[in-house]
């Protein structure tokens, strides 16, 4: 899975949970301030990401990431690490 695949999937999940068009979820958007993600929605987004990517994310992630790109970078790193571990 490429970085772009991760970015697109997270944008789609975020758009669905916020009932917005995916085009309105730019990478530099701040989750809380720009998109209006509250704590419940943050949990729902994280759960959906965990299900889609088959991974467990730390609970503090819900409060530690600021932008969509921060979230994508974190998940893409975990995906890459998982792929590297699977090939060894």
Secondary structure, 3 states (H helix, E strand, C coil): CCHHHHHHHHHHHHHHHHCCCHHHCCCCCECCCCCCCCHHHHHHHHHHHHHHHCCCCCCCHHHHCCEHHHHHHHHHHHHHHHHHHHCC
